[in-house]
Structures are given as C-alpha cells and as structure tokens.
Amino acid sequence: MKYIVLIFFLIGFNLSFSLEYTESHLKLADELIEISEMKDVDLAAIAAEVLDYFQITPEVENYQEIKETYIDSFKNDYMIQVRELYVSYYSEDDIKAILQFYKSDIGKKMLKNSELLSNDILLSAELWTEKMYSKLESMVDEESK
C-alpha cells in the first residue's frame, strides 16, 4: 500500500512539471514575443562575446560558420524558453488582453519608448548612486575629523 501511494505521488509530482499548453496559447505567446520585439535581441553581439571568451577569434578558419551556427542554435533555444515562460505566467486571456493593449495607440507608444525609458532609468539610477556615494563619503569624512 505504501508503494502505491508513493507511486501515485511521484506520478502526480512529475505531471505537475510537464504541463501542456494549447496550440492557440503558444501562438498567442509567439505573437506577443513578435509584437514586443523580444526576438530582436542582438545575438550577433552575444555570439561575438561568447566566441571571444572561448578564444575563437575571426582569425579562426571557420569563424563565421561557427558564429552563425551558435546564433541559430542559441536563438531557437532562447525563443522556446521565452515562449514557455510567457505561457507559464499568462493565460490565453491574459495574452489576448496584453496584445490588445500593445496594438492600441498608447501600447504602441509604450513599445516605442520602452528601450529609451529603460536606458534613462538606468542612467538616473547610476547618477543617484554616485550622488549618494559622494554624500556618504562626505559624512564619513566629517565623522572622522
């Protein structure tokens, strides 16, 4: 009896990690990835960094072929993982609502400005950190006098 309970527990545990999603859910996730330009990651730059790390330089005979193979392999694996994350976080109805928003005027504006906004936020955070560091440094200097 203990073994039967254990077997059912293990089967149920295993099934919870192998959820299947409908084809329409996956297609909606693909559309969301497409519209949000997630697929436009600069893979050439990433590939160049990785190849450089492994000391595979342009002087290597088949460098371009290695780079293209790496990019194709990485992009396929990456996009599959991104799609799986989207469908695990958002239901079909959620994705439909997000797509509807991104297709609206304000959604298009948000997509257009999101990279610039992110860069400005990062720059602002860096400047704030430097400012706070200077203030803290001054406070420590004052305390030590």
N, C-alpha and C positions, 0 to 999 in steps of 0.2 A: 504494500500500500504506500509506503514511504517513497518507493521508487516511482510509482505512478504520479504522485503529487509532484515530485521533483522533475519528472519529465515534462509534465504539463506546465510547470513554472518556467522551465528553460525554453520550451517552445513559445510560450507567450512572451517571454523576455526577448527572444530572438525576433519574433514577428514585429515587436514594437520598434525595432531598428530598421525594418525593411518595408517601410510604408510605400505604397504605390500611389502615384498620382495620375489623374486622368490626362488624356492627350490634350484636352482643351485647357486644362490648368497649366500644363507645360508650355503650350503655345502662347497663352497669355503672358507667362513669365518671359518667354522669348521676346514678345512684343515690348514688354516693359524694359527689358535689357536694351533692346534696339532703340527705343524712344529716349531712354535716359542716357544713351551713349556710353553705357558700361563696356561695350565691346570695343570701344576705341582707345583702349589702354595702349600706351606706347610700348609695344612689345619689342620693337627693334632696339630701343634703348636698354630695356631689361635684358634682352638676349646679349647685347654687347657687354654689359656689366658682368653677367654670369660667365660668358666665354672668357672675358679678361681675367676673372677670378681664377678660372681653371687654366690660365695662361695659354689660351687658344687665341692667337692674335691673327690679324689679317694676313700675316706672312705665311701662315699655315696653308698648305696646298689647297685643301678643300674647305677653307674657312666659310665662304659664302653658303655652300651646301649645308654645312653643319649648322650655321646660324639659321637658315630657313627651316631646316628640319626641327630645330629646337623651337622656333617661333610657332610653327604649325602644331607641334605636339603640345606645347605649353598652352597655346590659345584654346585648343579643343578641350583640354583637361580643365582649364580655368573657367571656360564658359559653362561647362557641365556643372562644375561646383557652384558657380554663381546662380545658375538656374535652380539647382537643388536648394540652395539657401532661400531664394525668393519663394519657392513653393512651400518650404517648411515654415516660413514666417507669415506668409499671407495666403488667405483662402482665395478661391477663384473670384468671389465677390469683392474681396479687398483689392485684388489686382485690377479688376474692372473699374473700380472707383478711382484708383490711382491713375490708371490710363485716361479715364475721363478728365481728371484734373489736369494731367500733363498735356492733353490735347486742347485745353481751354487757353484763352489768351494769357491769363496770369500764370498758368502752368508752363506755357512756352517761355514766358519771360523768366520764370524761376530757373528753368533748364538752361536758358541762355546765359544767365548771370551767375549760376551756381559756382562755377570754377573761379570766376573773378572774386566773388564774395568769400569763398573759402580761402583764397590767397590773401585777401585783405584781412580776414580774421586772424590768420596765422601771423601775418606781419604785425598786426596790432598786439597780439599776444607776446610776440618777441620783444616789441618795444616796451610794453608794460613790464615784462620780466626784467629787462635791462634797467628800467627806471626804478623798480622795486629793489633790485640788487644794489644799485647806487645808494638808495636811501638807507638800506640795511647796513651797507658798508660804512656810510657816514655815521650812523647810530653807533655802530661798534667802535669806530674810531673815537667818537665823543666819549663813550663809556670808558675807554681805556686810558683817557687823559686824566 
